[in-house]
Amino acid sequence: MKIYLALISAAALTLSACSQEPAAPAASAPAGSAASAEASAASSPAASDAAPAAASSADTACQTVIEAGDDMKYNKTEINISKSCKEYTITLKHMGTMPKAAMGHDLVIAKSEDVDGVAKDGATAGAENDFIKAGDERIIAHTKLIGGGEEVTVKVDTGKFSAGNKYEFFCTFPGHLAMMRGTVNLVD
Ligand SMILES: [Cu+2]
């Protein structure tokens, strides 16, 4: 009797095992096809969902945020601009609290050999001109001068860069150049 029960339960186990085994692949097959059907059905809405995502990742690649503070430093020493970017957006944030007159910052891009001249002429141009010489053709791009708590954005036309030149970003507030200077790299 015990053997019989054992056989039954064994059979039951086998049955349940058997019923589960074919059920599992059977379930996974439709589940898989359902998933792929769902995926293909969703591919058109997913594509429209993916489009903004792709666009935003491209935007991320063509923009950067640079912070500067009362410590007279940028938080980055280089800006890497993809050659695929026609336009590159740089946002400069002044994380400090000091006023523009005391600890103003801007971000100017020029060829390395022009940096000193641009900064010198900017200092001469004075605070009323945000330490930028009007019409300075050596300047590839520049933000306006900002004080603590402010931020500013500049769009850089990457067509102004040419191969074989070295470019830098820097601050033209008098005395800041030595501390606030980094490289601009054009990358693939
Ligand atoms: Cu500065």
Backbone and ligand atoms as CSV (ligand in chain L), in Angstrom:
chain,resi,resn,atom,element,x,y,z
A,1,MET,N,N,0.822,-1.210,0.000
A,1,MET,CA,C,0.000,0.000,0.000
A,1,MET,C,C,0.852,1.254,0.000
A,2,LYS,N,N,1.873,1.186,0.853
A,2,LYS,CA,C,2.792,2.324,0.918
A,2,LYS,C,C,3.511,2.491,-0.413
A,3,ILE,N,N,3.873,1.318,-0.980
A,3,ILE,CA,C,4.563,1.355,-2.271
A,3,ILE,C,C,3.661,1.948,-3.344
A,4,TYR,N,N,2.409,1.523,-3.246
A,4,TYR,CA,C,1.435,1.994,-4.232
A,4,TYR,C,C,1.298,3.511,-4.159
A,5,LEU,N,N,1.205,3.996,-2.912
A,5,LEU,CA,C,1.080,5.448,-2.728
A,5,LEU,C,C,2.321,6.177,-3.220
A,6,ALA,N,N,3.431,5.501,-2.894
A,6,ALA,CA,C,4.685,6.101,-3.324
A,6,ALA,C,C,4.743,6.187,-4.844
A,7,LEU,N,N,4.264,5.120,-5.460
A,7,LEU,CA,C,4.248,5.109,-6.930
A,7,LEU,C,C,3.333,6.202,-7.467
A,8,ILE,N,N,2.197,6.309,-6.784
A,8,ILE,CA,C,1.234,7.325,-7.220
A,8,ILE,C,C,1.832,8.723,-7.115
A,9,SER,N,N,2.427,8.921,-5.922
A,9,SER,CA,C,2.979,10.270,-5.732
A,9,SER,C,C,4.153,10.507,-6.676
A,10,ALA,N,N,4.896,9.413,-6.905
A,10,ALA,CA,C,5.991,9.535,-7.863
A,10,ALA,C,C,5.450,9.852,-9.241
A,11,ALA,N,N,4.352,9.128,-9.574
A,11,ALA,CA,C,3.721,9.373,-10.863
A,11,ALA,C,C,3.180,10.795,-10.923
A,12,ALA,N,N,2.621,11.198,-9.794
A,12,ALA,CA,C,2.070,12.545,-9.751
A,12,ALA,C,C,3.184,13.577,-9.931
A,13,LEU,N,N,4.295,13.270,-9.267
A,13,LEU,CA,C,5.437,14.170,-9.390
A,13,LEU,C,C,5.918,14.218,-10.828
A,14,THR,N,N,5.992,12.967,-11.386
A,14,THR,CA,C,6.445,12.901,-12.771
A,14,THR,C,C,5.490,13.651,-13.687
A,15,LEU,N,N,4.181,13.454,-13.376
A,15,LEU,CA,C,3.176,14.125,-14.203
A,15,LEU,C,C,3.298,15.644,-14.080
A,16,SER,N,N,3.432,16.024,-12.812
A,16,SER,CA,C,3.498,17.477,-12.627
A,16,SER,C,C,4.789,18.028,-13.248
A,17,ALA,N,N,5.850,17.194,-13.117
A,17,ALA,CA,C,7.111,17.615,-13.730
A,17,ALA,C,C,6.955,17.682,-15.234
A,18,CYS,N,N,6.258,16.614,-15.767
A,18,CYS,CA,C,6.042,16.578,-17.210
A,18,CYS,C,C,5.156,17.712,-17.664
A,19,SER,N,N,4.130,17.955,-16.828
A,19,SER,CA,C,3.185,18.989,-17.264
A,19,SER,C,C,3.835,20.370,-17.195
A,20,GLN,N,N,4.804,20.455,-16.266
A,20,GLN,CA,C,5.484,21.754,-16.184
A,20,GLN,C,C,6.494,21.920,-17.307
A,21,GLU,N,N,7.152,20.768,-17.596
A,21,GLU,CA,C,8.215,20.879,-18.593
A,21,GLU,C,C,7.725,21.355,-19.957
A,22,PRO,N,N,6.682,20.649,-20.487
A,22,PRO,CA,C,6.223,21.151,-21.778
A,22,PRO,C,C,5.560,22.516,-21.648
A,23,ALA,N,N,5.007,22.746,-20.439
A,23,ALA,CA,C,4.331,24.025,-20.257
A,23,ALA,C,C,5.327,25.180,-20.312
A,24,ALA,N,N,6.502,24.898,-19.750
A,24,ALA,CA,C,7.472,25.988,-19.694
A,24,ALA,C,C,7.904,26.468,-21.078
A,25,PRO,N,N,8.367,25.506,-21.935
A,25,PRO,CA,C,8.722,25.981,-23.275
A,25,PRO,C,C,7.516,26.501,-24.038
A,26,ALA,N,N,6.357,25.837,-23.801
A,26,ALA,CA,C,5.148,26.284,-24.489
A,26,ALA,C,C,4.824,27.708,-24.067
A,27,ALA,N,N,4.996,27.944,-22.762
A,27,ALA,CA,C,4.689,29.282,-22.262
A,27,ALA,C,C,5.730,30.286,-22.739
A,28,SER,N,N,6.998,29.801,-22.744
A,28,SER,CA,C,8.046,30.751,-23.114
A,28,SER,C,C,8.003,31.067,-24.605
A,29,ALA,N,N,7.569,30.078,-25.388
A,29,ALA,CA,C,7.503,30.327,-26.830
A,29,ALA,C,C,6.487,31.409,-27.168
A,30,PRO,N,N,5.246,31.225,-26.679
A,30,PRO,CA,C,4.311,32.310,-26.974
A,30,PRO,C,C,4.714,33.622,-26.300
A,31,ALA,N,N,5.307,33.459,-25.101
A,31,ALA,CA,C,5.734,34.674,-24.413
A,31,ALA,C,C,6.797,35.387,-25.239
A,32,GLY,N,N,7.707,34.569,-25.776
A,32,GLY,CA,C,8.766,35.144,-26.598
A,32,GLY,C,C,8.209,35.771,-27.857
A,33,SER,N,N,7.294,35.017,-28.507
A,33,SER,CA,C,6.750,35.562,-29.742
A,33,SER,C,C,5.858,36.754,-29.445
A,34,ALA,N,N,5.192,36.656,-28.276
A,34,ALA,CA,C,4.370,37.799,-27.897
A,34,ALA,C,C,5.247,39.010,-27.644
A,35,ALA,N,N,6.385,38.730,-27.006
A,35,ALA,CA,C,7.292,39.830,-26.703
A,35,ALA,C,C,7.851,40.438,-27.982
A,36,SER,N,N,8.202,39.531,-28.918
A,36,SER,CA,C,8.765,40.062,-30.153
A,36,SER,C,C,7.685,40.743,-30.979
A,37,ALA,N,N,6.460,40.170,-30.884
A,37,ALA,CA,C,5.349,40.805,-31.576
A,37,ALA,C,C,5.099,42.178,-30.959
A,38,GLU,N,N,5.183,42.175,-29.632
A,38,GLU,CA,C,4.987,43.443,-28.921
A,38,GLU,C,C,6.063,44.434,-29.327
A,39,ALA,N,N,7.275,43.889,-29.397
A,39,ALA,CA,C,8.397,44.755,-29.739
A,39,ALA,C,C,8.239,45.316,-31.140
A,40,SER,N,N,7.806,44.418,-32.080
A,40,SER,CA,C,7.663,44.913,-33.440
A,40,SER,C,C,6.454,45.828,-33.550
A,41,ALA,N,N,5.411,45.488,-32.769
A,41,ALA,CA,C,4.237,46.349,-32.778
A,41,ALA,C,C,4.596,47.695,-32.163
A,42,ALA,N,N,5.436,47.606,-31.135
A,42,ALA,CA,C,5.805,48.828,-30.426
A,42,ALA,C,C,6.915,49.578,-31.139
A,43,SER,N,N,7.471,48.950,-32.185
A,43,SER,CA,C,8.654,49.556,-32.782
A,43,SER,C,C,8.353,50.926,-33.374
A,44,SER,N,N,7.143,51.107,-33.893
A,44,SER,CA,C,6.884,52.439,-34.433
A,44,SER,C,C,6.697,53.484,-33.339
A,45,PRO,N,N,5.864,53.164,-32.301
A,45,PRO,CA,C,5.839,54.146,-31.212
A,45,PRO,C,C,7.173,54.216,-30.478
A,46,ALA,N,N,7.844,53.044,-30.392
A,46,ALA,CA,C,9.133,53.034,-29.712
A,46,ALA,C,C,10.128,53.896,-30.470
A,47,ALA,N,N,10.023,53.854,-31.806
A,47,ALA,CA,C,10.934,54.650,-32.618
A,47,ALA,C,C,10.711,56.129,-32.346
A,48,SER,N,N,9.435,56.506,-32.188
A,48,SER,CA,C,9.177,57.916,-31.912
A,48,SER,C,C,9.606,58.260,-30.497
A,49,ASP,N,N,9.523,57.231,-29.616
A,49,ASP,CA,C,10.027,57.457,-28.261
A,49,ASP,C,C,11.552,57.569,-28.283
A,50,ALA,N,N,12.150,56.727,-29.129
A,50,ALA,CA,C,13.607,56.683,-29.183
A,50,ALA,C,C,14.162,57.937,-29.850
A,51,ALA,N,N,13.376,58.501,-30.751
A,51,ALA,CA,C,13.863,59.669,-31.488
A,51,ALA,C,C,14.247,60.829,-30.572
A,52,PRO,N,N,13.350,61.211,-29.641
A,52,PRO,CA,C,13.765,62.292,-28.744
A,52,PRO,C,C,14.946,61.892,-27.878
A,53,ALA,N,N,14.968,60.594,-27.503
A,53,ALA,CA,C,16.069,60.126,-26.671
A,53,ALA,C,C,17.386,60.249,-27.427
A,54,ALA,N,N,17.340,59.837,-28.712
A,54,ALA,CA,C,18.530,59.928,-29.537
A,54,ALA,C,C,18.913,61.385,-29.734
A,55,ALA,N,N,17.885,62.209,-29.930
A,55,ALA,CA,C,18.140,63.628,-30.151
A,55,ALA,C,C,18.756,64.247,-28.904
A,56,SER,N,N,18.241,63.820,-27.734
A,56,SER,CA,C,18.757,64.437,-26.522
A,56,SER,C,C,20.184,63.968,-26.244
A,57,SER,N,N,20.498,62.718,-26.635
A,57,SER,CA,C,21.869,62.276,-26.429
A,57,SER,C,C,22.809,63.001,-27.385
A,58,ALA,N,N,22.296,63.313,-28.584
A,58,ALA,CA,C,23.088,64.091,-29.530
A,58,ALA,C,C,23.281,65.499,-28.985
A,59,ASP,N,N,22.217,66.025,-28.377
A,59,ASP,CA,C,22.317,67.351,-27.773
A,59,ASP,C,C,23.382,67.360,-26.679
A,60,THR,N,N,23.368,66.281,-25.908
A,60,THR,CA,C,24.333,66.179,-24.820
A,60,THR,C,C,25.748,66.199,-25.379
A,61,ALA,N,N,25.905,65.537,-26.516
A,61,ALA,CA,C,27.230,65.481,-27.124
A,61,ALA,C,C,27.645,66.834,-27.682
A,62,CYS,N,N,26.672,67.667,-28.001
A,62,CYS,CA,C,26.984,68.977,-28.588
A,62,CYS,C,C,26.774,70.094,-27.583
A,63,GLN,N,N,26.910,69.777,-26.336
A,63,GLN,CA,C,26.802,70.841,-25.335
A,63,GLN,C,C,27.520,70.430,-24.064
A,64,THR,N,N,27.879,71.420,-23.290
A,64,THR,CA,C,28.485,71.132,-21.998
A,64,THR,C,C,28.158,72.252,-21.026
A,65,VAL,N,N,28.307,71.938,-19.769
A,65,VAL,CA,C,28.096,72.932,-18.719
A,65,VAL,C,C,29.408,73.088,-17.961
A,66,ILE,N,N,29.831,74.302,-17.819
A,66,ILE,CA,C,31.064,74.562,-17.078
A,66,ILE,C,C,30.740,75.471,-15.901
A,67,GLU,N,N,31.243,75.084,-14.761
A,67,GLU,CA,C,30.987,75.871,-13.563
A,67,GLU,C,C,32.248,76.635,-13.169
A,68,ALA,N,N,32.019,77.802,-12.636
A,68,ALA,CA,C,33.123,78.587,-12.084
A,68,ALA,C,C,32.628,79.160,-10.767
A,69,GLY,N,N,33.559,79.466,-9.884
A,69,GLY,CA,C,33.120,79.936,-8.571
A,69,GLY,C,C,33.944,81.094,-8.065
A,70,ASP,N,N,33.754,81.398,-6.803
A,70,ASP,CA,C,34.507,82.468,-6.169
A,70,ASP,C,C,35.983,82.087,-5.991
A,71,ASP,N,N,36.289,80.818,-6.237
A,71,ASP,CA,C,37.673,80.356,-6.128
A,71,ASP,C,C,38.475,80.621,-7.411
A,72,MET,N,N,37.839,81.318,-8.348
A,72,MET,CA,C,38.523,81.691,-9.585
A,72,MET,C,C,39.014,80.489,-10.386
A,73,LYS,N,N,38.139,79.493,-10.490
A,73,LYS,CA,C,38.482,78.292,-11.255
A,73,LYS,C,C,37.269,77.822,-12.047
A,74,TYR,N,N,37.554,77.264,-13.220
A,74,TYR,CA,C,36.526,76.485,-13.923
A,74,TYR,C,C,36.573,75.075,-13.344
A,75,ASN,N,N,35.476,74.358,-13.443
A,75,ASN,CA,C,35.495,72.979,-12.938
A,75,ASN,C,C,35.966,71.988,-14.002
A,76,LYS,N,N,36.314,72.503,-15.174
A,76,LYS,CA,C,36.838,71.621,-16.227
A,76,LYS,C,C,38.093,72.238,-16.813
A,77,THR,N,N,38.979,71.374,-17.242
A,77,THR,CA,C,40.211,71.862,-17.857
A,77,THR,C,C,40.201,71.652,-19.368
A,78,GLU,N,N,39.180,70.950,-19.844
A,78,GLU,CA,C,39.079,70.797,-21.289
A,78,GLU,C,C,37.628,70.666,-21.737
A,79,ILE,N,N,37.402,71.106,-22.955
A,79,ILE,CA,C,36.099,70.953,-23.594
A,79,ILE,C,C,36.351,70.137,-24.848
A,80,ASN,N,N,35.680,69.012,-24.938
A,80,ASN,CA,C,35.847,68.151,-26.111
A,80,ASN,C,C,34.634,68.280,-27.013
A,81,ILE,N,N,34.848,68.869,-28.152
A,81,ILE,CA,C,33.752,69.115,-29.094
A,81,ILE,C,C,33.826,68.105,-30.229
A,82,SER,N,N,32.739,67.362,-30.388
A,82,SER,CA,C,32.692,66.403,-31.493
A,82,SER,C,C,32.675,67.144,-32.826
A,83,LYS,N,N,33.438,66.641,-33.759
A,83,LYS,CA,C,33.485,67.253,-35.096
A,83,LYS,C,C,32.128,67.168,-35.797
A,84,SER,N,N,31.273,66.271,-35.287
A,84,SER,CA,C,29.949,66.124,-35.904
A,84,SER,C,C,29.008,67.248,-35.484
A,85,CYS,N,N,29.381,68.009,-34.496
A,85,CYS,CA,C,28.521,69.101,-34.019
A,85,CYS,C,C,28.725,70.340,-34.880
A,86,LYS,N,N,27.641,70.784,-35.502
A,86,LYS,CA,C,27.735,72.020,-36.275
A,86,LYS,C,C,27.758,73.214,-35.332
A,87,GLU,N,N,27.026,73.016,-34.242
A,87,GLU,CA,C,26.940,74.060,-33.243
A,87,GLU,C,C,27.146,73.410,-31.887
A,88,TYR,N,N,27.875,74.078,-31.033
A,88,TYR,CA,C,28.158,73.503,-29.720
A,88,TYR,C,C,27.766,74.533,-28.667
A,89,THR,N,N,26.962,74.090,-27.732
A,89,THR,CA,C,26.435,75.023,-26.730
A,89,THR,C,C,27.184,74.879,-25.414
A,90,ILE,N,N,27.672,75.974,-24.943
A,90,ILE,CA,C,28.368,75.976,-23.653
A,90,ILE,C,C,27.582,76.837,-22.677
A,91,THR,N,N,27.280,76.241,-21.540
A,91,THR,CA,C,26.616,76.993,-20.473
A,91,THR,C,C,27.634,77.226,-19.368
A,92,LEU,N,N,27.809,78.466,-19.024
A,92,LEU,CA,C,28.710,78.820,-17.929
A,92,LEU,C,C,27.867,79.185,-16.714
A,93,LYS,N,N,28.139,78.484,-15.618
A,93,LYS,CA,C,27.405,78.766,-14.376
A,93,LYS,C,C,28.365,79.311,-13.328
A,94,HIS,N,N,27.993,80.424,-12.760
A,94,HIS,CA,C,28.799,80.994,-11.670
A,94,HIS,C,C,28.198,80.506,-10.363
A,95,MET,N,N,28.902,79.575,-9.717
A,95,MET,CA,C,28.380,78.930,-8.513
A,95,MET,C,C,28.661,79.743,-7.244
A,96,GLY,N,N,29.389,80.821,-7.399
A,96,GLY,CA,C,29.764,81.611,-6.231
A,96,GLY,C,C,28.699,82.622,-5.842
A,97,THR,N,N,29.085,83.501,-4.946
A,97,THR,CA,C,28.141,84.531,-4.479
A,97,THR,C,C,28.690,85.941,-4.694
A,98,MET,N,N,29.934,86.025,-5.106
A,98,MET,CA,C,30.536,87.350,-5.262
A,98,MET,C,C,29.981,88.052,-6.499
A,99,PRO,N,N,29.873,89.376,-6.403
A,99,PRO,CA,C,29.313,90.136,-7.540
A,99,PRO,C,C,30.254,90.154,-8.750
A,100,LYS,N,N,29.638,90.455,-9.855
A,100,LYS,CA,C,30.367,90.487,-11.129
A,100,LYS,C,C,31.570,91.427,-11.079
A,101,ALA,N,N,31.415,92.549,-10.391
A,101,ALA,CA,C,32.488,93.543,-10.350
A,101,ALA,C,C,33.730,93.021,-9.623
A,102,ALA,N,N,33.510,92.108,-8.678
A,102,ALA,CA,C,34.637,91.609,-7.891
A,102,ALA,C,C,35.165,90.275,-8.398
A,103,MET,N,N,34.251,89.400,-8.843
A,103,MET,CA,C,34.636,88.036,-9.245
A,103,MET,C,C,33.830,87.624,-10.478
A,104,GLY,N,N,33.816,88.521,-11.462
A,104,GLY,CA,C,33.088,88.195,-12.692
A,104,GLY,C,C,33.823,87.133,-13.486
A,105,HIS,N,N,33.056,86.329,-14.210
A,105,HIS,CA,C,33.649,85.328,-15.093
A,105,HIS,C,C,32.963,85.366,-16.448
A,106,ASP,N,N,33.735,85.076,-17.453
A,106,ASP,CA,C,33.165,84.810,-18.761
A,106,ASP,C,C,33.901,83.610,-19.323
A,107,LEU,N,N,33.527,83.213,-20.511
A,107,LEU,CA,C,34.222,82.097,-21.152
A,107,LEU,C,C,34.398,82.481,-22.607
A,108,VAL,N,N,35.651,82.601,-22.977
A,108,VAL,CA,C,36.009,83.042,-24.319
A,108,VAL,C,C,36.803,81.925,-24.978
A,109,ILE,N,N,36.589,81.723,-26.264
A,109,ILE,CA,C,37.358,80.715,-27.003
A,109,ILE,C,C,38.159,81.409,-28.095
A,110,ALA,N,N,39.433,81.084,-28.150
A,110,ALA,CA,C,40.305,81.632,-29.187
A,110,ALA,C,C,41.451,80.650,-29.425
A,111,LYS,N,N,42.189,80.900,-30.492
A,111,LYS,CA,C,43.400,80.102,-30.730
A,111,LYS,C,C,44.372,80.330,-29.584
A,112,SER,N,N,45.149,79.324,-29.274
A,112,SER,CA,C,46.105,79.438,-28.160
A,112,SER,C,C,46.998,80.666,-28.288
A,113,GLU,N,N,47.480,80.930,-29.513
A,113,GLU,CA,C,48.413,82.053,-29.673
A,113,GLU,C,C,47.715,83.408,-29.536
A,114,ASP,N,N,46.399,83.396,-29.581
A,114,ASP,CA,C,45.661,84.659,-29.455
A,114,ASP,C,C,45.190,84.941,-28.031
A,115,VAL,N,N,45.307,83.941,-27.157
A,115,VAL,CA,C,44.737,84.057,-25.814
A,115,VAL,C,C,45.256,85.290,-25.066
A,116,ASP,N,N,46.553,85.438,-25.034
A,116,ASP,CA,C,47.130,86.552,-24.274
A,116,ASP,C,C,46.657,87.905,-24.817
A,117,GLY,N,N,46.655,88.037,-26.130
A,117,GLY,CA,C,46.232,89.298,-26.748
A,117,GLY,C,C,44.768,89.607,-26.502
A,118,VAL,N,N,43.938,88.575,-26.609
A,118,VAL,CA,C,42.499,88.759,-26.390
A,118,VAL,C,C,42.235,89.183,-24.940
A,119,ALA,N,N,42.935,88.529,-24.005
A,119,ALA,CA,C,42.746,88.845,-22.584
A,119,ALA,C,C,43.267,90.260,-22.276
A,120,LYS,N,N,44.396,90.608,-22.845
A,120,LYS,CA,C,44.991,91.932,-22.598
A,120,LYS,C,C,44.086,93.034,-23.139
A,121,ASP,N,N,43.624,92.849,-24.381
A,121,ASP,CA,C,42.741,93.854,-24.974
A,121,ASP,C,C,41.388,93.884,-24.260
A,122,GLY,N,N,40.984,92.735,-23.743
A,122,GLY,CA,C,39.734,92.679,-22.982
A,122,GLY,C,C,39.846,93.488,-21.700
A,123,ALA,N,N,40.985,93.365,-21.028
A,123,ALA,CA,C,41.204,94.121,-19.790
A,123,ALA,C,C,41.184,95.617,-20.087
A,124,THR,N,N,41.786,95.979,-21.217
A,124,THR,CA,C,41.802,97.386,-21.626
A,124,THR,C,C,40.388,97.882,-21.944
A,125,ALA,N,N,39.586,97.023,-22.526
A,125,ALA,CA,C,38.215,97.398,-22.891
A,125,ALA,C,C,37.390,97.717,-21.649
A,126,GLY,N,N,37.751,97.097,-20.528
A,126,GLY,CA,C,37.134,97.469,-19.259
A,126,GLY,C,C,35.837,96.766,-18.925
A,127,ALA,N,N,35.424,96.993,-17.687
A,127,ALA,CA,C,34.231,96.334,-17.159
A,127,ALA,C,C,32.983,96.712,-17.957
A,128,GLU,N,N,32.950,97.961,-18.441
A,128,GLU,CA,C,31.749,98.402,-19.168
A,128,GLU,C,C,31.558,97.614,-20.458
A,129,ASN,N,N,32.619,96.982,-20.921
A,129,ASN,CA,C,32.521,96.136,-22.122
A,129,ASN,C,C,32.667,94.652,-21.785
A,130,ASP,N,N,32.466,94.339,-20.512
A,130,ASP,CA,C,32.582,92.943,-20.057
A,130,ASP,C,C,33.960,92.355,-20.360
A,131,PHE,N,N,34.956,93.221,-20.424
A,131,PHE,CA,C,36.341,92.788,-20.670
A,131,PHE,C,C,36.506,92.025,-21.989
A,132,ILE,N,N,35.734,92.498,-22.970
A,132,ILE,CA,C,35.848,91.959,-24.322
A,132,ILE,C,C,36.023,93.142,-25.268
A,133,LYS,N,N,37.074,93.101,-26.068
A,133,LYS,CA,C,37.267,94.152,-27.063
A,133,LYS,C,C,36.215,93.997,-28.163
A,134,ALA,N,N,35.482,95.053,-28.399
A,134,ALA,CA,C,34.415,94.989,-29.401
A,134,ALA,C,C,34.979,94.603,-30.768
A,135,GLY,N,N,34.314,93.672,-31.409
A,135,GLY,CA,C,34.695,93.287,-32.763
A,135,GLY,C,C,36.008,92.527,-32.857
A,136,ASP,N,N,36.441,91.962,-31.739
A,136,ASP,CA,C,37.703,91.210,-31.744
A,136,ASP,C,C,37.566,89.942,-32.596
A,137,GLU,N,N,38.181,89.959,-33.742
A,137,GLU,CA,C,38.006,88.833,-34.672
A,137,GLU,C,C,38.799,87.588,-34.280
A,138,ARG,N,N,39.650,87.730,-33.292
A,138,ARG,CA,C,40.374,86.552,-32.809
A,138,ARG,C,C,39.475,85.656,-31.957
A,139,ILE,N,N,38.372,86.233,-31.504
A,139,ILE,CA,C,37.457,85.485,-30.635
A,139,ILE,C,C,36.538,84.593,-31.457
A,140,ILE,N,N,36.584,83.299,-31.161
A,140,ILE,CA,C,35.719,82.328,-31.840
A,140,ILE,C,C,34.307,82.429,-31.265
A,141,ALA,N,N,34.236,82.557,-29.956
A,141,ALA,CA,C,32.947,82.676,-29.265
A,141,ALA,C,C,33.214,83.186,-27.862
A,142,HIS,N,N,32.233,83.861,-27.301
A,142,HIS,CA,C,32.371,84.260,-25.893
A,142,HIS,C,C,31.014,84.464,-25.252
A,143,THR,N,N,30.988,84.226,-23.959
A,143,THR,CA,C,29.775,84.522,-23.188
A,143,THR,C,C,29.894,85.962,-22.722
A,144,LYS,N,N,28.800,86.428,-22.128
A,144,LYS,CA,C,28.932,87.712,-21.435
A,144,LYS,C,C,29.506,87.442,-20.055
A,145,LEU,N,N,29.864,88.507,-19.379
A,145,LEU,CA,C,30.437,88.392,-18.033
A,145,LEU,C,C,29.308,88.213,-17.024
A,146,ILE,N,N,29.486,87.280,-16.104
A,146,ILE,CA,C,28.440,87.036,-15.099
A,146,ILE,C,C,29.021,87.049,-13.684
A,147,GLY,N,N,28.141,87.292,-12.733
A,147,GLY,CA,C,28.529,87.273,-11.322
A,147,GLY,C,C,27.932,86.073,-10.617
A,148,GLY,N,N,28.148,85.995,-9.325
A,148,GLY,CA,C,27.682,84.861,-8.528
A,148,GLY,C,C,26.194,84.585,-8.711
A,149,GLY,N,N,25.858,83.300,-8.870
A,149,GLY,CA,C,24.463,82.886,-9.000
A,149,GLY,C,C,23.906,82.998,-10.404
A,150,GLU,N,N,24.682,83.565,-11.319
A,150,GLU,CA,C,24.175,83.734,-12.679
A,150,GLU,C,C,24.683,82.611,-13.586
A,151,GLU,N,N,24.008,82.473,-14.715
A,151,GLU,CA,C,24.510,81.559,-15.737
A,151,GLU,C,C,24.242,82.159,-17.104
A,152,VAL,N,N,25.022,81.715,-18.054
A,152,VAL,CA,C,24.924,82.281,-19.390
A,152,VAL,C,C,25.274,81.180,-20.391
A,153,THR,N,N,24.720,81.303,-21.569
A,153,THR,CA,C,24.952,80.273,-22.584
A,153,THR,C,C,25.480,80.912,-23.859
A,154,VAL,N,N,26.386,80.229,-24.489
A,154,VAL,CA,C,26.877,80.697,-25.792
A,154,VAL,C,C,26.859,79.527,-26.771
A,155,LYS,N,N,26.483,79.809,-27.997
A,155,LYS,CA,C,26.511,78.787,-29.044
A,155,LYS,C,C,27.767,79.009,-29.883
A,156,VAL,N,N,28.525,77.948,-30.020
A,156,VAL,CA,C,29.784,78.041,-30.752
A,156,VAL,C,C,29.584,77.468,-32.153
A,157,ASP,N,N,29.896,78.278,-33.157
A,157,ASP,CA,C,29.848,77.795,-34.540
A,157,ASP,C,C,31.138,77.016,-34.795
A,158,THR,N,N,31.012,75.698,-34.856
A,158,THR,CA,C,32.218,74.870,-34.956
A,158,THR,C,C,32.896,75.004,-36.323
A,159,GLY,N,N,32.207,75.623,-37.270
A,159,GLY,CA,C,32.817,75.886,-38.572
A,159,GLY,C,C,33.976,76.872,-38.459
A,160,LYS,N,N,34.046,77.553,-37.316
A,160,LYS,CA,C,35.132,78.533,-37.118
A,160,LYS,C,C,36.436,77.877,-36.674
A,161,PHE,N,N,36.350,76.606,-36.331
A,161,PHE,CA,C,37.580,75.895,-35.965
A,161,PHE,C,C,38.225,75.342,-37.219
A,162,SER,N,N,39.544,75.383,-37.265
A,162,SER,CA,C,40.200,74.748,-38.402
A,162,SER,C,C,41.275,73.788,-37.906
A,163,ALA,N,N,41.452,72.732,-38.657
A,163,ALA,CA,C,42.402,71.691,-38.265
A,163,ALA,C,C,43.809,72.264,-38.184
A,164,GLY,N,N,44.573,71.747,-37.255
A,164,GLY,CA,C,45.959,72.187,-37.146
A,164,GLY,C,C,46.155,73.321,-36.156
A,165,ASN,N,N,45.047,73.922,-35.699
A,165,ASN,CA,C,45.156,74.972,-34.691
A,165,ASN,C,C,44.831,74.422,-33.314
A,166,LYS,N,N,45.389,75.068,-32.317
A,166,LYS,CA,C,45.045,74.719,-30.944
A,166,LYS,C,C,44.141,75.812,-30.395
A,167,TYR,N,N,43.116,75.389,-29.685
A,167,TYR,CA,C,42.171,76.358,-29.147
A,167,TYR,C,C,42.066,76.214,-27.633
A,168,GLU,N,N,41.752,77.340,-27.023
A,168,GLU,CA,C,41.599,77.331,-25.567
A,168,GLU,C,C,40.372,78.131,-25.160
A,169,PHE,N,N,39.885,77.836,-23.982
A,169,PHE,CA,C,38.830,78.673,-23.391
A,169,PHE,C,C,39.418,79.326,-22.146
A,170,PHE,N,N,38.947,80.522,-21.880
A,170,PHE,CA,C,39.549,81.269,-20.769
A,170,PHE,C,C,38.626,82.404,-20.344
A,171,CYS,N,N,38.996,82.996,-19.206
A,171,CYS,CA,C,38.231,84.108,-18.640
A,171,CYS,C,C,39.018,85.393,-18.844
A,172,THR,N,N,38.320,86.444,-19.306
A,172,THR,CA,C,39.023,87.711,-19.576
A,172,THR,C,C,38.908,88.712,-18.430
A,173,PHE,N,N,38.276,88.311,-17.337
A,173,PHE,CA,C,38.260,89.206,-16.174
A,173,PHE,C,C,39.724,89.413,-15.755
A,174,PRO,N,N,40.134,90.679,-15.574
A,174,PRO,CA,C,41.560,90.941,-15.297
A,174,PRO,C,C,42.100,90.094,-14.149
A,175,GLY,N,N,43.217,89.447,-14.430
A,175,GLY,CA,C,43.876,88.646,-13.404
A,175,GLY,C,C,43.421,87.201,-13.348
A,176,HIS,N,N,42.378,86.851,-14.110
A,176,HIS,CA,C,41.848,85.482,-14.018
A,176,HIS,C,C,42.488,84.502,-14.986
A,177,LEU,N,N,43.136,85.020,-16.012
A,177,LEU,CA,C,43.645,84.150,-17.066
A,177,LEU,C,C,44.553,83.029,-16.551
A,178,ALA,N,N,45.421,83.369,-15.623
A,178,ALA,CA,C,46.378,82.372,-15.133
A,178,ALA,C,C,45.676,81.184,-14.482
A,179,MET,N,N,44.535,81.457,-13.852
A,179,MET,CA,C,43.807,80.403,-13.140
A,179,MET,C,C,42.702,79.784,-13.994
A,180,MET,N,N,42.184,80.576,-14.908
A,180,MET,CA,C,40.981,80.139,-15.631
A,180,MET,C,C,41.275,79.974,-17.110
A,181,ARG,N,N,41.756,78.798,-17.427
A,181,ARG,CA,C,42.190,78.540,-18.792
A,181,ARG,C,C,42.190,77.039,-19.038
A,182,GLY,N,N,41.643,76.623,-20.154
A,182,GLY,CA,C,41.627,75.191,-20.485
A,182,GLY,C,C,41.682,75.016,-21.992
A,183,THR,N,N,41.781,73.763,-22.399
A,183,THR,CA,C,41.907,73.495,-23.832
A,183,THR,C,C,40.555,73.137,-24.451
A,184,VAL,N,N,40.412,73.512,-25.710
A,184,VAL,CA,C,39.245,73.112,-26.485
A,184,VAL,C,C,39.734,72.111,-27.528
A,185,ASN,N,N,39.231,70.900,-27.442
A,185,ASN,CA,C,39.677,69.857,-28.379
A,185,ASN,C,C,38.557,69.484,-29.336
A,186,LEU,N,N,38.911,69.342,-30.601
A,186,LEU,CA,C,37.956,68.831,-31.582
A,186,LEU,C,C,38.198,67.333,-31.695
A,187,VAL,N,N,37.171,66.572,-31.389
A,187,VAL,CA,C,37.330,65.120,-31.344
A,187,VAL,C,C,36.380,64.451,-32.330
A,188,ASP,N,N,36.732,63.236,-32.717
A,188,ASP,CA,C,35.892,62.473,-33.664
A,188,ASP,C,C,34.655,61.942,-32.950
L,1,CU,CU,CU,36.967,84.793,-14.182
